């Protein structure tokens, strides 16, 4: 789900830790997590600051306690002041860290892993069994970090899709969304001829350099064009030059066709000003309250990102808006072991993932989401979620680099935003961006 990102993320974790350590905070939680004389263990679990997610974990903790009376899972919400990430950093610095928490994306996990704050989950006994029992072998593969370890157990994976105003497309002679760049450009031409005041993509974020916004425009298109290239691995820029230039060229051609509106417009997709936009499943709850007229298959449909001409659209990849669980290195070994056992217990039963899906509308990070019987009723009742479920294995998480905030800001400042504004040609934009990112990684 989209979150607030602040300048705190740009600070090295070591500076945050140094500042917090000077306060002399005691190691309160770490002490309570140690096993008692009678063998009982307490696991402190920080849930996302979202009532539905907190309620789910509270239910799981109570159920686990009944089967495992010696283990207590204390569930509480991560504080959001100023951000959940800053709260976690402060807790690590003050040695007041929980055993485990959710709500961790891969970029933030890279910051924490670099400072040795996280346990490499694959080094804990039972981790491989947990992955297999949840049927997530393929989904978790793209989460592997550049050092070969897995620091995060993905909980949900929103395979970001593009929404299309299918009602407008049908007026233009289309029964389904276009799948290649040339097809999208042809549709844009027909759209502007029939409706000069409509646009393919109407979104002010297209010219906003804020780092996280690149997940929902550049990376969706780039992941499709590159087959899911990781872009940055370790301290090396590994971007696909051909795919990157093709992505920016496509955006530039949309601009030249007057298919982009990079201005603030209230609800452009819902009102029909734009006929194409990035969509996450969290929007459907908002639409049910604010835009009940938005009906899947009636006036909108969903698709994976379009691909360059010559690529098979069936091979399209997309960005995964996804977060997961981590276990903290400061926690005692027994508490770490108990935390993984709890996670394994939760995910060994697909019915628990079904409860999560029903409560949160966030697709569980499973390879079998679209064909497991446990999710059949949910998907039948919410057909708009079916494309998200089907594409979980085709979704690529954010980069595992501690400087992801700076890197993604450079993507906008040096390339994407400038191309949208028509200030630079795609090849020069890519070259400038690449040089700037390589400098940042040194």
LINHU-V123008 format. One line per field, one symbol per residue. ss: DSSP state (@ for helix, = for strand, . for the rest). Layout:
BEGIN
ss=???
END
This chain:
BEGIN
ss=......@@@@..@@@@@@@@@......@@@@@@.......=======...@@@@@@@@@@@@@@@@@...=======......@@@@@@@@@@......=====.@@@@@@@@@...=..@@@...@@@@@@@...@@@@@...........=======.====.@@@@@@........=@@@@@@@@@@@@@@....=.==.@@@@...@@@@@@.@@@@@@@@@.....==..==...@@@@@@@@@@@@@@@@...==......@@@@..=.====...@@@@@@@@.....=...====...=.....@@@..===========....@@@@@@@@@@@@@@@..@@@@@@@@@@@...=........@@@@@@@@@.@@@@@@@@.@@@==.......@@@@@@@@@@@@@@@@@@....@@@@@@@@@@@@@@@@.
END
